[in-house]
Amino acid sequence: MFGTVSVVLLAVLLTGRVDGSGPSNILLIVTDDQDLQLGGMTPMKKTRSLIGEAGATFVNSFTATPLCCPSRSSILTGRYPHNHRVRNNSLAGNCSSALWQSGAEADAFPVYLNKLQYQTFFAGKYLNQYGKKEAGGVGHVPPGWDQWHALVGNSHYYNYTLSNNGKEEKHGDDYNDDYLTDLIANRSLNFLDNKSPLRPFFIMLAPPAPHSPWTAAPQYQKHFEDVKAPRDGSFDKAGKDKHWLLRQPVSPMPNTSLTFLDDAYRKRWRTLLSVDDMVEKLLKKLEATKDLNDTYVFFTSDNGYHTGQFSLPIDKRQLYEFDIRTPLLVRGPGVKPNQTLKAPVLNIDLAPTILDIAGVNMSAANVDGQSFLSLMAPSLRNGSARPFFLVEHTGEGLTVGDPACPKLGPGLSQCFPDCVCEDAVNNTYACVRTLDGRVDLQYCEFADTESFVEVYNLTSDPHQLENVVKKVDPSVLQTMNQRLIKLQSCQGAGCRSVT
């Protein structure tokens, strides 16, 4: 019935592989606010062993934007924020809005996987405004998902609502039934028990840890009692020569801020121990079902987090290493163990990498990122690392002043503790980063009345203590400015070819 060429083409269409073998399974775990630079992976010994040591650890993994909803939107779409148009965590900022649902969400990577007959499963935090009445309520199940167990709103550990395949499901504060990290683990294990062996699967798990309110499981609430946030690098340093928002915190920090951030640091680590348990349970299950050797397992986070750097007590949203670097560990077919990879990768690269694994024709995918499959499994694909990339953030602030901080006017937000504000409407910036093994240079422009510019040579100044904008050769600044302009308006393949 079919000629030789037609048989090969049919095999590619059905499996994504020229040799006719089945497409690989994929497991993606995305934590919430987990830093890489400040020891955020330290408590996760099982994860580092079972995924990192069994595969590849990317030491230069970055988010395209250091804020939950736009970052998660970048993971789902493979696009920079200026293309998926999610600016912040609010509905007005397009977070899970009707515009998002009719636009970028309808073209997110799970849609492609579903068309390839992948069995798709989601559990955990989706987008910050998901499930709100104005965003379609719990009845809205994004396209591409066969099983859907999504948290309504932002991170919680107890007393939350889920959309269980479009039906409202209320949860209380019983550890055995309601602790969200464990619930996510248990439902994914149940999915693996009941999946069809005839079709590949894709699982995306998004536990709340280590996002506030930092509620640890009962068995871990006394761990790390002697741990404090790291005191090295830029910890409690004045933000001189930086954007005005970094110049406003009191430095050195008051004892109340130090106590608060140390407590937060310990609690964050404690919440991650349950995620570590989840990873172990899942990999044991994959081994028991004989799927482990044919499953790519990704572990990452949506953005980083700071605890005292430049005298900012706690949060993200800043352009510095502690907020934009993320963990990224991957194991799977063709990925040799114990690899430490230095090539820069972005969260916009996750979608194209997953699609590449599934056998999607990448020329047909509407993504700004690029697959990094070839970097960790060179025998499978050809490819190269990017020389430049973009980080962008749209600041947000309150329309009125905060009564708790009467000296601070409107336009600011996230003013805690001790009325230190972590964001503002003019904390809006775009950065271009050159990281090619020879040069590690970051150039950032702010959309504010000062047209403020920050430049860092991270080769000589890894903690970004000195803004060298006045010391750098003007021709270098001009080159970086032109690259930034191109990246800020790039789309698709154009984002991968900026010179």
N, C-alpha and C positions, 0 to 999 in steps of 0.2 A: 504493500500500500504506500509506503514512504520510501523515497530514495535515501541514500546514505546521508547526504547533506541535510535533508528534511528531518531525519531522525535526530541528528545532532542539534539542530535548531529547536526541535520540540523539547529535547532534554534541557536545554538552556532555559526555555520559557517556563518549564515546570519546576526546575530545581535551582536555576541560577548558576549552575556549574557546567562547564563544557564536558567534564568527564561523566556527567549524568548522576553523580552522587547527590544525596539529599542535602538541602540547605541546613546550615547549623542552627541550633537553638540559641537564644540570646536572653541573658538576664542582666538587667540594668538596675543598680541600686543608687539612688540619689538622696544623700542626707541633706539637712537643712542648716546652713550657716556653719559648716565645718571648715575650720582653717587648716592650712597645710603648714604654714611657716611657724606657727606658735605652739607646736606640739599637739595639734588636734588629732593626729593619728596614733599618738603614744599609747593610749589605753586599749587600742584595738589590736591586740596581739594575734588573735585568731585570723582576723581579716588580712593583716599583713603577711601572715604565713600562708594562708590558704589561697589567696589571690595574688598578692604582690610577689612573694617568693616562688609561687608556682607559675608566674608569668612575668609581666612587664610592669614596672613602676615608672610613671612619667613624672619627672622632677620639675618640669616646666609646664605645668598645666594651669590654664588661666580661664577665668570667666570673661565673657565679653562685656559684662556689666555686673557690678557687685551689689545686686539687689534681687530678692527672691523672685517676684513675678516676671519681670523682664528676662531674668536669667533662665528660669524654667521655660519660658516661651522660646528662648534661643535653643535650649536643649531639644525641645519638641519639633522645632522647625528647621534647625540648622542655619538660622539667619541672624544677622546682627539686629539689635533693637530698632535701628532706623528703617529696617525693612519689615519686621513683623509689627512694628508700631506700638508695642507695649512699652510705656515710658516709666511706670512706677507701679506701686501695689494697689492703686485705687481703680475703681470702675472708670472714673474720669480719665485716668491714665491708661485705659484700654485693657486692664487686667481682667480677663475672662468676660469681657463685655460682649454685647451683641456684634460689634464690629469684628472683634477677635474671632468669634464663633463662626461668622459668615465668611471670614477671610482666611487668615493664617492657620487657624485650627483645622479647617476643612482640608488643608494640604499638608498637615503634619505627618511625620514619618510613620506613625501607626497605621495610617490610611493605606500607605504603600504595602506594608507588611500584611495587612488584612486581605488585600487584593491578591497577594501571593499565597493565600491560604494558611498563613500563620495563625495559630491559636493565640490570641492576645489577652493579657491579664494585667490589670492595674490595681494597685492598692496603696493608699496613703494620701499625702498632701499633693494636690494637683496645682492649682493656682490660687492665690490669696483670696480672691473674690468668688471662687467657684461655689456654686450652690446657693448664692444669695438670690433673693426673689427677683431683683432687678437684672440678674444675669441668667434668668431662665429656671432658677430653682434646682432642686435635686433631680428633677425629671430630665434635665439636659445631660445626656451621655454623649461625649464627644465621639465623632466617627472614628472607626478603626478598632474599637475595643469590643471584644466578645464578653469579657467579664470586667465589671467596673465597681470598685469599692473605694470611693473618693471622699476625702474629708471635706466637709463644708467649712470654708473659710481658712483661717491661718492655723498654725500648729497648736495642737493640744495633745495631752496624754490621757486625760480623763474628761468626762462630761462634754462630749462632742456629738455631732451628727454626721452620719455617713450617707452618701448616695449609694445604695446597694442596687446596682443595675437600674437606677432611676427611681427607686423607692426609698423614702425616708426611713432611716434606722437610727434611733436614739441610743446613746450609751451613757452610763453613769460612772461610778468611781470604784467599782469592784475590780481588783487587780486581775483576777483569773478570767474575767469576761471582757474587760474594757480597756486594759492598758494597750494603747494604740500600737506601739512597736511590736508587741507580742501578737496582737490580733492580725497585723499585716503578715507576720511570719506564718501564723497558723493557717490563714486563708490561702497563702501561696503554696504551702505544703499540701493542702487539700486539693488545690488546682493540679498540682503535679501528680497526685494520686489518681485523678479522674480524667486527665487529658487523653486525647487520642494518640496512640503510638504511630499513626499513619501520617501525621502532619507535624511540622516543626512548631515550636512555641516561642513567644516573646513575652517576658515578664518584666514589668517595671514596678519597682517598689520604692516608695518615698516616705520613709519614717520621719517623725517629727524631730528627732534628735539631730544635733544638740541645740535646737532653737528654744528660746524661752517658751513656757515658764520653767524649763529645766527640771522636770519632775522625774526622778529616777525610780526604777522599780524598787520594791521594798528591800530586796536582798542586796541592793547596791547603795543604799542611802548613807552608809557610813564609810564608804570607800574614799580614799584620797584625802583624808582629813588634814594631812600635813602639806598638801600641794598648794602652791601659790602660782599666780601668773608669772611667766618669765620676766625677769628684771633687766634683760640685756637689750642690745640694739637701740631702738627708739623709745623704749619704755620711759614714760614720764619726762620726755624731752620737750622743750618748748618748740612750737611749730613756727619758728622764725623763717622768714623768706618764703612763706607758704601762703596760699589762698586765705582770705580773711577768716573763714570759718575755722581754720586750724590755728589762727592766731588768738582766738578768743578764750580757750580754756585756761583756767588757772594752772600754773605750773611752778613748782611741783603741786601735784594733786593733793587735796585735803584727805585726811585719814578716812573720812566717810566714803569717799570714792574708792580708795584703795581697798577698804574692807568689802565694799559692794562688788568690785570687779573680781577680787580673789574668790569670793563666795560663788559668783557666777561661773568662774573658771572651773572650780571643783564640781559644781553641779552639772556643767556641760560634759565633763569627762564621765560622770556617773551615768548619764543618759546613754552614752555611746556604748556602754558595756552590754546593754540589751541588743543594740544593733550588731555588736560583735557576736553575740549568741545567735542572732538571726542568720547571719552569714554562715556560721558553722552548721546550723540545722539544715539550711538550704543545700549546702554543698554535700552534706551527708546524704540527703534525700536524692540529689542528682546522681550520686554514686550508687545508691541502692537501686535506682530505676535504670541504671546503666546509661544515663544521659550525660554524665559529667564530661566525658572525653569529646563529646560533640556539642558542647555548650560554651559559648563565649560569655564570660562573667565580667561585667564592668562595675567598678565601685568609684563613685565620685560625689561631689557636693555642688550645690548651686552657686555658692560664693564663699569667701573667707569670712574672717571675723577678727576684730581687735579687742584687746583687753588692756588698756592703759597706754598704748602707743601714741606718741605725741600728746600725751595727757588727755586723750579721749577715753573715757572709762570703758564703754562697751557699745558695739554696734558694727556696722559695715558701711557701705556707700562711698568709701573714699578710694582714691586712685592708687593707693600704695600697696606694696607687696602683700601685707597681711590681709587685705580685703579682696584682692583679685586672684591670688594663687589658690588653687584647689587641689585636693588629693585626686589622683587618677591611677587606679590599679586595674589591670586587665589580664585575664588568663583565658585560654581557649585553644582550639585546634591550630597548630602551626606556630603558636607563640612559645618560644623557648623560655624555660624558667630562669629566674634570677637575673632578669634584664633590668638595667637602669637606663632609661632613655632620656636624653637631654633635649631632643628636638621640641620646640614649643608647639603645644596643641591648645585648642580652645574648646569651650563647651559647644560652640557651633559646629565642631567637627564630629560630635557624637552621632548626630543623625546621619550624615553621609557615611560614616564608618559602619553603622548598623545596616544601612541600606546596601552598602558594598558587600557585607557579609551575606545578606539575603539574596544577592545576585541582581539587584536593581540596576538598570542602565543609568549610570549617574548623569549622563548628558540630558536625561529627561527629568531629573530631580531639580526642583527650585530651591537650591541651597546656596548659601554664601561660603560655608565651610568646606573642608576637604577631608576625605577619608584618611585616617592614619593607620589603616590596616597594614599597609606595606612597611610601616616603620617598625612594627612589632612582629610581623610575620612576613619577612621579605620574600619568601618563596611563593607567596600567594598573589601578590600584585606588584606593580611598578608604581613608584611615586617619589615625592620629595617633600622636605619640610619647607614651610613658608618662611620668608625672611622678615616680614613685617606683619603686625596685626593691630587691630583697633580695640580700644576699651572706651565705652561711652556710658554716661550716666545723666539722667535728667532729674535734677533736685526737686524736692517738693517741700512746701511749708504751709503752715496754717494761715488762714485768711485773717484771723484775729490773734491778738497776743495770748499767751498762756497765763491764766490767772495764778498758777503755781510759781511762775517765774516773772514777776511783774516788771522787772527791769528789761525784759526781752520783748520786743515788739512782734508784729506779724511777719510772716515770710519764713519763719523758722519752724523746725519740728524735731522730734526725738530728743527733747531736752531733759535728759535724766542720766545718772543721778546728779544732784547738786547743780541743776540748771545748766549743764553743759550740752549745747545743741549739736547734734550729729548730722543734721541735714538742713538745707535751706533752698529756696527757689533758685538762687543763683549759685548753688553748689552743682551747677550743670557744666559738664566738661567732656572733652574728648581727647584721647591720648593715642599716639602711635608709638609702638614699641618695636625696636630693632633688637633681635636676639638671635644671633647667627653663629655663635661659637667664638667670634672675634670681638664683636661689639655688643654691649648690653646698654642701650640708651632708651630713655623714656622721655617723650616730649608731649606736654599737655597744655591745652588751651581752655580757659574758662569763658563761658558766656555770661559775663557780668560787666558792670560799669568800668572796672579796671582793665578789662581784657587781659586778665592775669595769665601768666605763662609759668609753668614749672618744668624744669628739665633736670634729669638725674642720670649720672653715669654710674650704673649699678655695678660695674666691674670694680671700680675703686670705692664706691659708696653703697654697699648692698642694703643698708638700712635707710637710704634716701634722706640722710640728715642735712645735706647741703643742696639747695637749688642753685644749679650752676648756669642758669640762663644768661647771666652777664659775663660768663667766662668762656662759653663755647664759641667756636668760630662761627661768625654770622652765616657763612655759606652752609654750614651743617644745619643751623636753625631753619634756613630757607628750604633746604631739601626735606627736612622733617615736616615743615609746614605744608609743603606741596603734597607729600605722601598723605598727611592727615586729611587734607581737602579731598583727595581722591577716595580715600577709604570711607569718609563720612557720607559720600554719595554713591558708593559702589553697590552693585547688585550682582548676584550670581557669580558667574565665572570672572567678572571684573574684580571681585573682591580677592580673587586668588592670583591675580596677575599684576598687582600694583608694583611698580618699580621705583 
